[in-house]
């Protein structure tokens, strides 16, 4: 199914940022078919959904206004549903996919979107009555086989997110062009802290991996080149691989401008096709794009590429193991519109698959609160620059989609549903200086 993530319409009309919700008369139905048309849910199913959803929401610290009805609930963020019939029909037909599409269509809004989504994330496991949870397999959509991360599938999945536009990402990322969690000295963070906090994150990973003068470093997932730049400044020789043509082009330009072209090679290459042996391997928030089917291949590849005594530093978003097991085959709004083919692992899954590949997790530090702050800064910047984003050709539905994605992600970290971790992996047979195991 076509979405603007994979097929952006450059000629889309620019709508002033002050317009709060998209009008279907101005939305390209070919680009956003499911947002414009909506599902054809039955009246009975919609009525049952309305009953269940209203009952679930009534138990939460939220205030709800359905259409012209008065506000119910005594505390919490206000959620205002402009079109209750469409809202409940979408949820009844497509669950959380419908919930997100309803926001994209402007059918509901919140005075504090992150606050409302944080409440929902904190109560995610109890929103659906327990008897109905056992029937999850009967109504939850399964991920399409086209999104599997085969060699070709991975290229297409990465293209749909990261090749949107370097100019788009530059509008809401800081000067380091880092699209992963920063590590702040203190909170709450302000925009001026972000570049320094991104460097702190990168330096911690390079330290974990023992990167210094003469290190032969492999980076899996280039981004826009900031980690490779800082590694080269330490005297390392870096091979960085990516599947994003746009990221590679800008990374190469930044590396050349910094005078490190002789130390850094950026290759358009799948991690499974990398050859050679390296003193250190670093990968930042790339494992989420690997997919469960390929986790064994991923960790076997890390072990194969590492020289004896080498070190691997990973930064990974994680979720609780039980939730990962319960949802790992489910097709979600994030898969449909933002990250096709992705799956967030649990810390337990990382440890299990590492061990199967002959690697051991030596250090494992979590700092999810820092990601919530990073996302808040990105979201505020994205909102502030809505007119410039529109001028690039991204229509109002796209902008609402990304506002929802950034808020949705931030809420996951604020609720503790998501975490982000820095991990050190070494071969299981690595020995301590005294000759004993470690």
C-alpha positions as CSV (number, residue, x, y, z in Angstrom):
1,X,0.0,0.0,0.0
2,X,1.4,3.4,-1.0
3,X,2.2,6.0,1.7
4,X,4.1,9.3,1.5
5,X,7.0,7.8,3.5
6,X,8.0,5.8,0.4
7,X,6.4,8.0,-2.3
8,X,6.5,11.6,-1.2
9,X,4.7,14.1,-3.5
10,X,7.1,16.9,-4.1
11,X,4.4,19.1,-5.7
12,X,2.0,18.9,-2.8
13,X,0.4,22.2,-2.0
14,X,2.0,24.1,0.9
15,X,-0.5,24.7,3.7
16,X,0.2,27.3,6.3
17,X,1.5,25.8,9.6
18,X,-1.4,27.5,11.4
19,X,-3.9,25.1,9.9
20,X,-4.4,22.6,12.8
21,X,-5.9,19.7,10.9
22,X,-5.8,18.5,7.3
23,X,-8.9,18.8,5.1
24,X,-9.6,15.7,3.0
25,X,-10.4,18.0,0.1
26,X,-6.7,19.1,0.1
27,X,-5.2,15.7,0.8
28,X,-3.9,13.5,-2.0
29,X,-6.0,10.3,-1.9
30,X,-3.4,8.4,-3.9
31,X,-0.7,9.3,-1.4
32,X,-2.8,8.7,1.7
33,X,-5.5,6.3,0.7
34,X,-6.3,4.9,4.2
35,X,-6.3,8.3,5.8
36,X,-8.7,9.8,3.2
37,X,-11.1,6.9,2.8
38,X,-10.9,5.3,6.2
39,X,-12.0,1.7,6.8
40,X,-15.4,0.2,6.1
41,X,-16.1,-1.1,9.6
42,X,-19.5,-2.5,10.4
43,X,-21.9,-0.6,12.6
44,X,-22.0,-3.4,15.1
45,X,-18.2,-3.6,15.4
46,X,-17.9,0.2,15.7
47,X,-20.6,0.2,18.5
48,X,-18.7,-2.5,20.5
49,X,-15.4,-0.7,20.0
50,X,-17.0,2.5,21.2
51,X,-18.2,0.8,24.4
52,X,-14.9,-0.9,25.1
53,X,-12.7,2.2,24.3
54,X,-14.9,4.6,26.4
55,X,-14.8,2.2,29.3
56,X,-11.0,1.9,29.1
57,X,-10.5,5.6,28.8
58,X,-12.8,6.3,31.7
59,X,-10.5,4.4,34.0
60,X,-7.5,6.6,33.0
61,X,-6.3,10.0,34.2
62,X,-7.6,11.6,31.0
63,X,-10.3,14.1,30.1
64,X,-12.3,13.2,27.0
65,X,-14.6,15.2,24.8
66,X,-16.5,13.3,22.1
67,X,-17.9,15.6,19.4
68,X,-20.2,18.2,21.0
69,X,-20.6,16.3,24.2
70,X,-19.3,17.8,27.5
71,X,-15.9,16.8,28.8
72,X,-15.7,13.7,31.0
73,X,-13.0,12.9,33.5
74,X,-11.7,15.2,36.3
75,X,-7.9,15.2,35.6
76,X,-5.2,14.7,33.0
77,X,-4.6,15.9,29.4
78,X,-7.7,16.7,27.4
79,X,-8.3,14.5,24.3
80,X,-10.9,16.0,22.0
81,X,-12.4,13.7,19.4
82,X,-13.9,15.8,16.6
83,X,-15.4,12.9,14.7
84,X,-16.3,10.1,17.1
85,X,-17.9,7.9,14.5
86,X,-14.8,7.8,12.3
87,X,-12.5,7.5,15.4
88,X,-14.2,4.4,16.8
89,X,-14.7,2.9,13.3
90,X,-10.9,3.2,12.6
91,X,-10.0,1.6,16.0
92,X,-12.6,-1.1,15.6
93,X,-11.2,-2.1,12.2
94,X,-7.5,-1.5,12.6
95,X,-6.7,-1.1,16.3
96,X,-3.7,1.1,17.0
97,X,-3.1,1.6,13.2
98,X,-6.5,3.2,13.1
99,X,-5.8,5.2,16.2
100,X,-2.8,6.8,14.5
101,X,-4.5,7.2,11.1
102,X,-7.3,9.0,12.9
103,X,-4.8,11.5,14.3
104,X,-3.3,11.9,10.8
105,X,-6.8,12.7,9.5
106,X,-7.4,15.3,12.1
107,X,-10.3,13.4,13.7
108,X,-8.8,13.9,17.2
109,X,-6.2,16.0,19.0
110,X,-4.9,16.6,22.5
111,X,-3.9,19.7,24.4
112,X,-0.8,17.8,25.5
113,X,-0.2,15.0,23.0
114,X,2.8,13.5,24.7
115,X,1.0,13.6,28.1
116,X,-2.0,11.8,26.7
117,X,0.1,9.2,24.8
118,X,2.2,8.7,28.0
119,X,-0.9,7.8,30.0
120,X,-1.9,5.3,27.3
121,X,1.6,3.8,27.1
122,X,1.7,3.4,30.9
123,X,-1.6,1.4,30.8
124,X,-1.0,-0.4,27.5
125,X,-1.3,-3.9,28.9
126,X,-4.6,-3.2,30.6
127,X,-6.5,-1.2,28.0
128,X,-7.9,-4.4,26.3
129,X,-9.9,-6.6,28.7
130,X,-7.9,-9.7,29.6
131,X,-10.3,-12.2,27.9
132,X,-10.0,-10.3,24.7
133,X,-6.2,-10.2,24.9
134,X,-6.2,-14.0,24.5
135,X,-7.9,-13.5,21.1
136,X,-5.1,-11.2,19.9
137,X,-4.1,-13.5,17.1
138,X,-7.6,-13.3,15.6
139,X,-7.7,-9.6,15.1
140,X,-4.1,-8.3,15.1
141,X,-2.6,-7.9,11.7
142,X,0.5,-9.8,10.9
143,X,3.5,-8.2,9.3
144,X,3.6,-8.4,5.5
145,X,6.3,-10.7,4.1
146,X,7.4,-7.9,1.8
147,X,8.8,-6.1,4.8
148,X,11.2,-8.9,5.8
149,X,14.8,-7.8,5.9
150,X,16.2,-9.8,3.1
151,X,19.1,-8.1,1.3
152,X,16.6,-6.4,-1.1
153,X,13.9,-5.9,1.6
154,X,16.4,-4.2,4.0
155,X,17.4,-1.7,1.2
156,X,13.8,-0.8,0.5
157,X,12.9,-0.5,4.2
158,X,15.8,1.8,4.9
159,X,15.1,3.8,1.8
160,X,11.5,4.5,2.9
161,X,12.6,6.2,6.1
162,X,16.2,7.6,5.8
163,X,16.0,8.7,2.1
164,X,13.1,11.1,2.7
165,X,15.3,14.2,2.4
166,X,18.5,15.3,4.1
167,X,17.0,18.8,4.2
168,X,14.1,17.5,6.2
169,X,16.3,15.9,8.9
170,X,18.5,19.0,9.0
171,X,15.5,21.1,10.0
172,X,15.0,19.3,13.3
173,X,18.3,17.6,14.1
174,X,21.2,19.5,15.7
175,X,24.4,20.4,13.9
176,X,25.9,16.9,14.5
177,X,23.0,15.4,12.4
178,X,22.7,12.7,15.0
179,X,19.4,10.7,14.8
180,X,19.7,8.7,18.0
181,X,19.5,9.3,21.8
182,X,21.9,11.8,23.3
183,X,23.3,11.7,26.8
184,X,22.8,14.9,28.8
185,X,24.7,16.2,31.8
186,X,21.4,17.2,33.5
187,X,17.8,17.8,32.7
188,X,15.5,19.2,31.6
189,X,17.5,19.7,28.4
190,X,17.5,22.8,26.2
191,X,18.3,22.9,22.5
192,X,21.8,24.4,23.2
193,X,22.7,21.2,25.1
194,X,21.9,18.8,22.3
195,X,25.1,18.8,20.2
196,X,27.3,18.4,23.2
197,X,25.1,15.7,24.5
198,X,25.3,13.8,21.2
199,X,29.1,14.0,21.3
200,X,29.0,12.7,24.9
201,X,26.9,9.7,23.6
202,X,29.4,9.0,20.8
203,X,32.4,9.3,23.0
204,X,31.0,6.9,25.5
205,X,30.5,4.3,22.8
206,X,34.0,4.9,21.3
207,X,35.4,4.5,24.8
208,X,33.5,1.3,25.4
209,X,34.9,-0.1,22.1
210,X,38.4,1.0,23.0
211,X,38.8,3.2,19.9
212,X,42.0,5.2,19.7
213,X,45.0,5.9,17.6
214,X,45.4,3.1,15.0
215,X,42.2,1.3,15.8
216,X,40.6,-0.4,12.8
217,X,36.9,0.4,13.3
218,X,33.8,-0.9,11.6
219,X,30.7,1.2,12.0
220,X,27.4,-0.5,11.0
221,X,24.9,2.2,10.1
222,X,26.6,5.5,9.1
223,X,23.9,8.0,9.8
224,X,25.3,11.3,8.6
225,X,28.8,10.5,9.7
226,X,29.3,12.1,13.1
227,X,30.6,9.0,14.9
228,X,33.0,8.3,12.0
229,X,34.3,11.8,12.2
230,X,35.0,11.6,16.0
231,X,36.6,8.2,15.6
232,X,38.9,9.5,12.9
233,X,39.8,12.5,15.1
234,X,41.1,9.9,17.6
235,X,43.3,8.5,15.0
236,X,41.2,5.5,14.0
237,X,40.8,4.2,10.5
238,X,37.1,3.7,9.9
239,X,35.0,1.6,7.5
240,X,31.4,2.7,7.8
241,X,28.5,0.9,6.0
242,X,25.0,2.1,5.2
243,X,22.0,1.3,3.0
244,X,21.0,4.9,2.6
245,X,22.2,6.7,-0.5
246,X,21.3,10.1,0.8
247,X,23.0,9.6,4.2
248,X,26.1,8.3,2.4
249,X,26.3,11.4,0.1
250,X,26.1,13.8,3.0
251,X,28.4,11.8,5.3
252,X,31.1,11.7,2.6
253,X,30.8,15.5,2.1
254,X,31.0,16.2,5.9
255,X,34.0,13.8,6.2
256,X,35.8,15.5,3.3
257,X,35.1,18.9,4.7
258,X,36.6,17.9,8.0
259,X,39.8,16.6,6.3
260,X,39.3,13.0,7.2
261,X,38.7,11.5,3.8
262,X,42.0,9.6,4.1
263,X,40.8,7.9,7.3
264,X,37.2,7.1,6.6
265,X,35.5,5.0,4.0
266,X,31.7,5.0,3.7
267,X,30.3,2.1,1.7
268,X,26.8,1.4,0.4
269,X,26.8,-2.1,1.7
270,X,24.6,-4.4,3.8
271,X,26.2,-5.5,7.1
272,X,26.0,-9.2,5.9
273,X,28.2,-8.4,3.0
274,X,31.1,-6.8,5.0
275,X,34.4,-8.6,4.8
276,X,37.7,-8.3,6.8
277,X,38.5,-8.2,10.5
278,X,38.3,-5.2,12.8
279,X,39.6,-4.2,16.2
280,X,36.3,-2.7,17.1
281,X,32.7,-2.6,15.9
282,X,30.2,0.1,16.8
283,X,26.6,0.3,15.8
284,X,24.1,2.9,17.0
285,X,20.4,2.1,17.0
286,X,20.7,-0.2,14.0
287,X,19.7,-3.5,15.5
288,X,16.0,-2.3,15.6
289,X,16.1,-2.5,11.7
290,X,17.5,-6.0,11.6
291,X,14.3,-8.0,12.3
292,X,14.0,-11.0,14.5
293,X,14.5,-13.5,11.7
294,X,18.0,-12.1,11.1
295,X,19.2,-11.5,14.7
296,X,21.2,-14.8,14.6
297,X,22.8,-13.6,11.3
298,X,23.5,-10.2,12.8
299,X,25.3,-11.4,15.9
300,X,27.2,-14.1,13.9
301,X,28.3,-11.4,11.6
302,X,29.6,-9.2,14.5
303,X,31.6,-12.2,15.8
304,X,33.0,-13.0,12.4
305,X,34.2,-9.5,11.7
306,X,35.9,-9.0,15.1
307,X,39.6,-9.7,15.6
308,X,40.7,-11.7,18.6
309,X,40.5,-9.5,21.7
310,X,38.2,-7.0,19.9
311,X,35.3,-5.1,21.3
312,X,31.7,-4.3,20.1
313,X,29.8,-1.3,21.4
314,X,26.1,-1.2,20.6
315,X,23.4,1.4,21.3
316,X,20.0,-0.2,21.2
317,X,16.4,0.7,21.9
318,X,14.8,-2.1,24.0
319,X,11.4,-3.1,25.3
320,X,10.3,-5.5,28.0
321,X,10.9,-9.1,27.0
322,X,7.2,-10.2,27.6
323,X,5.9,-7.4,25.5
324,X,8.4,-8.2,22.7
325,X,7.2,-11.8,22.7
326,X,3.5,-10.7,22.7
327,X,3.8,-8.2,19.8
328,X,6.8,-9.4,17.7
329,X,4.6,-10.6,14.7
330,X,2.1,-7.7,14.9
331,X,1.9,-5.1,12.1
332,X,1.7,-1.7,13.7
333,X,1.2,1.9,12.8
334,X,5.0,2.4,13.1
335,X,5.6,-0.4,10.6
336,X,3.1,0.9,8.1
337,X,4.2,4.6,8.1
338,X,7.6,5.0,9.8
339,X,9.9,2.0,10.2
340,X,8.9,-0.9,7.9
341,X,10.5,-4.2,8.9
342,X,11.6,-3.0,12.3
343,X,11.4,-4.8,15.6
344,X,12.7,-3.4,19.0
345,X,14.5,-6.2,20.8
346,X,14.5,-6.9,24.6
347,X,17.8,-6.8,26.6
348,X,17.2,-10.5,27.2
349,X,16.9,-11.2,23.4
350,X,20.2,-9.4,22.8
351,X,22.0,-11.4,25.5
352,X,20.5,-14.7,24.2
353,X,21.5,-14.1,20.6
354,X,24.9,-12.7,21.5
355,X,25.6,-15.8,23.6
356,X,24.5,-18.1,20.7
357,X,27.1,-16.3,18.5
358,X,29.9,-16.7,21.0
359,X,29.7,-13.2,22.4
360,X,29.0,-12.1,25.9
361,X,27.4,-8.8,27.2
362,X,30.0,-7.3,29.5
363,X,28.4,-3.9,30.2
364,X,24.7,-2.9,29.8
365,X,23.7,0.7,30.8
366,X,20.2,2.1,30.3
367,X,19.2,5.7,30.1
368,X,15.7,5.9,28.6
369,X,15.0,9.3,30.2
370,X,17.7,10.9,28.0
371,X,15.9,9.6,24.9
372,X,12.6,11.2,26.1
373,X,14.5,14.5,26.3
374,X,16.1,14.1,23.0
375,X,12.8,13.3,21.3
376,X,11.2,16.3,23.0
377,X,13.8,18.7,21.6
378,X,13.4,17.1,18.1
379,X,9.6,17.4,18.3
380,X,9.6,21.0,19.4
381,X,12.0,21.9,16.6
382,X,9.9,20.0,14.1
383,X,6.8,21.8,15.1
384,X,8.5,25.2,15.1
385,X,9.7,24.6,11.6
386,X,6.5,23.3,10.1
387,X,6.4,26.0,7.4
388,X,9.9,25.2,6.2
389,X,9.0,21.5,6.2
390,X,5.9,22.3,4.1
391,X,8.1,24.3,1.7
392,X,10.1,21.1,1.1
393,X,7.0,19.5,-0.3
394,X,5.8,17.6,2.8
395,X,2.1,18.0,3.1
396,X,0.0,18.5,6.3
397,X,-0.8,14.8,6.7
398,X,2.9,14.0,6.6
399,X,3.6,16.7,9.2
400,X,0.9,15.3,11.6
401,X,2.2,11.8,11.0
402,X,5.7,12.8,12.1
403,X,4.4,14.9,15.0
404,X,2.5,11.8,16.2
405,X,5.6,9.5,15.6
406,X,7.9,11.8,17.7
407,X,5.3,12.2,20.5
408,X,4.4,8.5,20.4
409,X,8.1,7.6,20.8
410,X,8.7,10.2,23.5
411,X,5.7,8.8,25.4
412,X,7.1,5.3,25.2
413,X,10.3,6.4,27.0
414,X,8.5,8.6,29.6
415,X,6.2,5.7,30.5
416,X,9.1,3.2,30.8
417,X,7.7,1.1,28.0
418,X,10.9,1.7,26.0
419,X,14.5,2.0,27.1
420,X,17.8,2.7,25.3
421,X,20.9,1.0,26.3
422,X,24.7,1.1,25.6
423,X,26.2,-2.4,25.6
424,X,29.7,-3.8,25.4
425,X,30.1,-7.2,23.8
426,X,33.3,-9.2,23.6
427,X,34.0,-12.8,22.6
428,X,33.0,-15.2,25.3
429,X,36.5,-16.7,25.4
430,X,38.2,-13.3,26.2
431,X,40.6,-13.6,29.1
432,X,41.7,-11.1,31.7
433,X,45.3,-9.9,31.9
434,X,46.0,-12.5,34.6
435,X,45.0,-15.3,32.2
436,X,41.7,-16.1,33.9
437,X,38.3,-15.8,32.3
438,X,36.4,-12.5,32.4
